[in-house]
Amino acid sequence: MEVERENGPTMKSAIEPPTNPMVSPLLTDLYQFTMAYAYWKAGKHNERAVFDLFFRRSPFNGEFTVFAGLDECLRFIANFKFTEEHVAFIRDAMPGKCEEGFLDYLRQLDCSEVEVYSIPEGSIVFPRVPLIRVEGPVGVAQLLETTLVNLVNFASLVATNAARHRIVAGNSKILLEFGLRRAQGPDGGISASKYCYMGGFDATSNVAAGRLFGIPLKGTHSHAFVSSFMSLDEIVEKSLQSADGSTSCEDFVSLVQTWLNKIQRTKFLTGGVGETNLSELAAFTSYALAFPDNFLALVDTYDVLRSGIPNFCAVALALKDLGYKAMGIRLDSGDLAYLSCEARKFFQVIEKEFGVPNFGKMSITASNDLNEETLDHLNKQGHEVDAFGIGTYLVTCYAQAALGCVFKLVEINNQPRMKLSEDVSKVSIPCKKRCYRLYGKEGYPLVDLMIGENEPAPKVAERILCRHPFNESKRAYVVPQRVEELLKCYWRGSSEKIREDMLPLKDIRDRCIRQLEQMRPDHMRRLNPTPYKVSVSAKLYDFIHFLWLNEAPVGELQ
């Protein structure tokens, strides 16, 4: 839909603005404006250009990446517009004098002449394959670069980190993101919560992220709550209505104490149960009175096995008498494998001794600076943890600081362009490309293939030669059983092309988990994964090397 304005027609955006209001046309590097000015001065600013956004190496010494950030990129593109305040600032910020005509150009600039093609968000992606292709006037396309790279880099890095944790933990475990307090600032915390959920986590402690993105929220209490109580006498309101509302217990505290006495007299508990910390019992009881349907206790403030677990069980059994079901415990320190196993034994004895069905299956959550390596060690040691709360190492991507996305010009005025380098990994693949994922007979992806725009698409059951872009000896014939085109149009500007709709975050998360399960396990393993093949067609291979020879200067020896 178009609407008229003083400077001519523009696209009316139905897409919400970026989540972070700091994402504006000024969220870029100064050299984008100096280049745009130089394009304008040279009369090149409206030349049609094609840029590829991609990365060169998968993070965390792995062989896969989860693509994330597309939704925010589209929000930015759809709402790209300079305000008068922006223009005034650019006038003052530019080195040297800036002609008024360039500022007028910025005033009328939008993305109505831009087209964006992208791999769907939440997809598993690989090095060199374009994640996003931007087509449009070189002036505006250049001004999009820094912001798009910024919006994709961290999003994809933290989504990949989350996916790696999910793979190690396994699908049966609940993963909780607890990283807000350790994240790099408010935006780092909000972004991490969103993309950890996309990468396979089940919930977050971040209330703002829950409101913004509909992510399930989880959380109970901290050590401060437990240690804030001194005795059971502090509990003033002691009554608790039963779950069905039919009866009421006037002294829930006494009921808890009765159950603790029964537990302490139980002969089947290894080593017996002595005196527990009654201030901890007071905290647990108070929390249960506040949240009888959601009672989950942090049991390591004083002593997990001698105090925390018995106190929790006493409160849980008292709740059971009133028709409630306690949720479980959280361990935040100590030997998590050992403590979880001992806690499970304790719960199983309680179930058998007091005839409480499923008490032995009580949920055990573990936290305490967990990371991918810790989860792997816990698996090898054997544990009884049902859920993991993970923070610092997850949201800060402690194992790798950045993904390293780049934005390279690959075509201008229908002429392919190529960046050369003595470092072959930094040589770009020229021209507008179409990208396909070829699947084998077992259903796993075999190779991602890039071809020239005008080449025929690969077909099912037809043999095609796939070549490494730069290594002459690496090549293979592939007979695909399924062919999937990767790049789809997500922003069509003023063209009539069909545009893909963005899915809700939950659906993008489902796509990510589905694709993780579709990959061959040796590509996804934590240590020494098998490299995934990214190839070009024979025709594109020949063209790359033809253009390379044409563009590289010939040396002369004397």
Disulfide bonds with the S-S distance in Angstrom:
none
